[in-house]
């Protein structure tokens, strides 16, 4: 991506604009200051998407979409707390729970983000300084149950928002982000950050918090750790289930619930995404597709190439020859 795709305006270090992305590997690059993410495309097709943002040194709000089914695992960096609002009717799964109704996904530094969104999923994310958020929550004398949901060591990552609060916040900041795209945002850092903190507290100012990580998410995490400990291996479902001491049906249901795919299909897509990353990082003069694929455990190069093209819409050799795009990070 070139800087021509990004417009920004700085008023007391408040930046705003829109970043256009053309492939799955570009999804996390603009947010690398905020997140460490492993992202996998789970269904075939191109990946054009856009991220609209307003950011200061202490807070950020952004709006993005996933044009294809996508799985994201990672962590929020820098002592931050983040909260998401689903936009539209498509479904996603966060920490093993469907993002529906009043469910408001949240994450803090030190917790594992585990999200799968179906094609067309749209969301708005706010991220702030966690310590400051807790100070404001305590000063506002919010209910102990709410503070428990905001503190490290909590039992669950999905919060239950006040009725209609998410829609109201989404509408308010949606208008601000529309102005950001048009280059018309005029906000000072202090005022902008106050709005973000107040919005987060208004969303979670509700005592009916949802706690507990469903078994499905834990099963997927354990299976993933097991497969990743044996690079290049995608075991049959009954073998993987036996090693996890559960029935194949339980394993299948857990993966479909969390990722939308069965275990073998999911791990096959993960392997293809790793291959794409390796090809983009390789030297097109010195490195060969076959060597890279074999090194990642693909023994049938013809089948690898067919599946790769089906998923990403280009051949492995085209990816290898493609010059890396200039990735633009949002300044902090």
C-alpha positions in Angstrom: 0.0 0.0 0.0 1.3 3.4 -0.8 0.9 6.6 1.2 -1.5 7.8 -1.6 -4.1 5.5 0.0 -4.0 7.3 3.3 -5.1 10.8 4.2 -4.4 12.2 7.7 -4.9 15.4 9.6 -3.1 16.3 12.8 -4.6 18.6 15.4 -2.8 18.3 18.8 -1.7 14.8 17.6 -5.1 13.6 16.5 -4.7 11.8 13.2 -7.5 10.6 11.0 -8.1 9.1 7.6 -8.6 5.9 5.7 -6.2 3.0 4.8 -7.0 0.7 1.9 -5.8 -2.9 2.0 -5.7 -5.3 -0.9 -4.6 -8.7 0.7 -5.0 -10.6 3.9 -1.4 -10.0 4.9 -2.0 -6.2 5.0 -4.8 -6.5 7.6 -2.6 -6.1 10.7 0.2 -3.9 9.3 -1.4 -0.5 10.0 -2.2 -1.5 13.6 1.2 -3.1 14.4 1.7 -0.5 17.2 -1.4 -1.8 18.9 -1.6 -5.5 18.1 0.5 -8.6 17.5 -1.7 -10.7 15.3 -1.7 -14.0 13.3 -4.3 -13.7 10.6 -5.6 -16.4 8.3 -8.0 -16.1 5.3 -10.5 -19.0 5.5 -12.4 -18.8 2.2 -11.3 -18.2 -1.4 -11.2 -14.8 -3.1 -9.5 -11.4 -3.2 -9.3 -9.4 0.0 -9.9 -5.7 -0.6 -10.8 -3.9 2.6 -10.6 -0.5 4.2 -9.8 0.8 7.7 -11.2 4.2 8.7 -9.6 5.6 11.8 -9.2 8.5 14.3 -6.1 8.1 16.6 -4.2 10.1 19.2 -1.2 9.1 21.3 -3.6 7.7 24.0 -6.6 6.3 22.1 -7.8 5.0 18.8 -11.1 4.2 17.2 -11.4 2.5 13.8 -13.9 0.8 11.6 -13.0 -2.1 9.4 -14.5 -5.0 7.4 -13.5 -8.5 6.5 -14.4 -9.3 2.9 -13.7 -13.0 3.4 -14.0 -15.4 6.4 -11.1 -14.6 8.6 -9.6 -15.9 11.8 -7.4 -13.7 14.0 -5.4 -14.8 17.0 -3.1 -12.5 18.9 -2.7 -9.9 21.6 -3.4 -6.3 22.3 0.0 -4.5 23.1 1.1 -1.7 25.3 -1.1 -2.0 28.4 -4.3 -1.3 26.5 -7.9 -2.2 26.8 -10.0 -2.6 23.6 -13.7 -3.1 23.0 -15.5 -4.0 19.8 -19.0 -3.2 18.4 -20.4 -5.4 15.6 -21.8 -3.4 12.7 -24.4 -5.0 10.4 -26.0 -8.5 10.6 -23.1 -10.8 9.7 -21.8 -13.1 12.5 -18.5 -13.5 14.3 -17.1 -15.6 17.1 -15.0 -14.1 19.8 -13.4 -16.2 22.6 -15.7 -19.0 21.6 -18.9 -17.1 21.8 -21.1 -15.8 19.0 -21.0 -12.0 18.7 -24.7 -11.4 18.9 -27.2 -9.1 20.6 -25.7 -7.4 23.6 -22.4 -9.3 23.4 -19.5 -6.8 23.3 -16.1 -8.4 22.8 -13.2 -6.9 24.8 -9.6 -7.6 25.3 -6.7 -6.3 27.4 -3.0 -6.7 27.1 -2.0 -10.1 28.4 -5.1 -11.8 27.1 -5.3 -13.9 23.9 -7.5 -12.5 21.2 -9.4 -15.3 19.4 -11.8 -14.0 16.7 -13.4 -15.5 13.6 -15.6 -13.3 11.3 -17.6 -14.6 8.4 -17.5 -12.9 5.0 -18.7 -9.3 5.2 -18.2 -9.0 8.9 -17.9 -5.3 10.0 -16.9 -3.9 13.3 -15.8 -0.8 15.2 -13.0 -1.0 17.7 -11.9 1.3 20.5 -8.6 0.9 22.3 -7.4 3.0 25.2 -4.9 3.0 28.1 -6.0 0.3 30.4 -4.7 1.9 33.7 -6.5 5.2 32.9 -9.7 3.4 32.1 -9.7 1.7 35.4 -9.0 4.9 37.2 -11.9 6.6 35.5 -14.2 3.6 36.3 -13.2 3.7 40.0 -13.7 7.4 40.1 -17.1 7.1 38.6 -17.9 4.4 41.3 -19.2 1.9 38.8 -20.5 -1.4 40.2 -18.0 -3.9 41.5 -19.2 -6.4 39.0 -18.3 -4.0 36.2 -14.9 -3.4 37.6 -14.3 -7.1 37.8 -15.0 -7.3 34.1 -12.4 -4.6 33.4 -9.6 -5.9 35.6 -6.8 -8.3 34.8 -7.5 -11.9 35.8 -11.2 -11.6 34.9 -13.0 -14.8 33.9 -14.3 -13.8 30.5 -13.7 -11.4 27.6 -17.3 -10.9 26.3 -19.1 -8.2 28.1 -22.8 -7.5 28.0 -23.6 -3.9 26.9 -26.4 -1.8 28.1 -29.5 -2.1 25.9 -29.2 0.1 22.8 -25.9 1.5 24.0 -23.8 -0.2 21.3 -26.1 1.2 18.6 -25.9 4.7 20.0 -22.1 4.6 20.2 -21.8 3.1 16.8 -23.9 5.9 15.3 -22.1 8.7 17.0 -18.6 7.5 16.1 -19.7 6.3 12.7 -20.4 9.9 11.8 -17.0 11.0 13.1 -15.3 8.3 11.1 -17.3 9.4 8.0 -15.8 12.9 8.5 -12.4 11.3 9.0 -12.6 9.7 5.6 -13.5 13.1 4.1 -10.6 14.8 5.9 -13.0 16.9 8.0 -12.2 15.8 11.5 -11.3 18.7 13.8 -10.7 17.4 17.3 -8.2 18.1 20.0 -6.5 15.2 21.7 -8.0 15.7 25.2 -11.5 16.1 23.9 -11.2 13.1 21.6 -9.8 10.8 24.3 -12.5 11.9 26.8 -15.1 10.8 24.2 -13.6 7.4 23.8 -13.2 6.6 27.5 -16.7 7.8 28.3 -18.1 5.7 25.4 -16.4 2.5 26.7 -17.7 3.1 30.3 -21.2 3.9 28.9 -21.2 0.6 27.0 -20.2 -1.7 30.0 -22.2 0.2 32.7 -24.3 -2.9 33.0 -24.2 -5.5 35.8 -25.2 -8.5 33.6 -21.7 -9.4 32.5 -20.9 -12.6 30.8 -18.1 -14.7 32.2 -16.5 -18.0 31.3 -14.6 -19.3 28.3 -16.7 -21.9 26.5 -15.0 -25.4 26.1 -15.0 -25.0 22.3 -12.5 -22.2 22.3 -10.2 -24.1 24.7 -10.5 -27.2 22.5 -9.4 -25.2 19.4 -6.6 -23.7 21.2 -5.3 -27.0 22.5 -5.6 -28.6 19.1 -3.8 -25.7 17.4 -0.9 -25.9 19.9 -0.6 -29.6 19.2 -0.6 -29.2 15.4 1.9 -26.3 15.6 4.3 -28.5 17.6 4.5 -30.8 14.6 5.2 -28.5 11.6 3.9 -29.7 8.3 1.5 -32.2 9.9 -2.3 -32.0 9.5 -3.4 -35.2 11.3 -6.6 -37.0 10.5 -9.4 -35.9 12.8 -9.6 -39.2 14.7 -5.9 -39.1 15.4 -6.0 -35.6 16.6 -9.1 -36.3 18.7 -7.4 -39.3 20.3 -4.4 -37.2 21.2 -6.7 -34.7 22.8 -8.7 -37.4 24.6 -12.1 -36.6 23.1 -14.4 -37.9 20.4 -14.0 -36.8 16.8 -17.5 -35.5 16.9 -16.7 -33.2 19.9 -13.5 -32.0 18.1 -15.5 -31.3 14.8 -18.2 -29.4 16.6 -15.7 -27.2 18.5 -13.9 -26.2 15.3 -17.1 -25.5 13.4 -18.4 -23.4 16.3 -15.3 -21.3 16.6 -13.8 -21.1 13.1 -16.6 -22.1 10.8 -14.5 -25.0 9.4 -13.7 -28.5 10.3 -10.2 -29.2 11.8 -8.5 -30.5 8.7 -9.9 -27.7 6.5 -8.9 -25.1 9.1 -5.3 -26.3 9.4 -5.0 -26.6 5.7 -6.0 -22.9 5.3 -3.6 -22.0 8.1 -0.7 -23.7 6.3 -1.6 -21.9 3.0 -1.6 -18.6 4.8 1.9 -19.4 6.3 3.1 -20.2 2.8 1.8 -16.9 1.5 3.7 -15.0 4.3 6.9 -16.9 3.5 6.6 -16.2 -0.2 6.1 -12.5 0.4 9.2 -12.4 2.6 11.3 -14.5 0.2 13.8 -13.2 -2.4 12.3 -13.8 -5.8 15.8 -14.1 -7.4 17.3 -16.6 -5.0 14.3 -18.5 -3.6 12.1 -21.0 -5.3 8.4 -21.8 -4.7 9.1 -25.6 -4.5 11.8 -25.2 -1.9 9.6 -22.9 0.2 6.6 -25.2 0.0 8.6 -28.3 0.8 10.2 -26.5 3.8 6.7 -25.9 5.1 5.7 -29.5 4.8 3.9 -29.5 1.4 4.9 -32.7 -0.3 2.6 -32.5 -3.4 3.6 -29.3 -5.1 0.9 -29.5 -7.8 -1.9 -29.8 -5.3 -0.3 -27.1 -3.1 -0.4 -24.7 -6.1 -4.0 -25.5 -7.0 -5.2 -24.9 -3.5 -3.1 -21.8 -3.1 -4.6 -20.2 -6.3 -8.1 -21.2 -5.2 -7.7 -19.5 -1.8 -5.8 -16.3 -2.8 -6.6 -15.8 -6.5 -3.0 -16.0 -7.7 -0.3 -18.6 -8.1 2.5 -19.1 -5.6 5.0 -17.9 -8.2 3.0 -14.7 -8.7 3.1 -14.0 -5.0 6.8 -14.6 -4.9 7.4 -12.2 -7.8 5.2 -9.5 -6.4 7.0 -6.5 -4.9 6.2 -6.0 -1.2 3.8 -3.1 -0.7 4.8 -0.1 1.4 2.8 -0.6 4.6 1.7 2.5 6.4 1.4 2.3 10.2 -0.8 4.7 12.1 1.4 7.1 14.1 0.8 7.0 17.9 
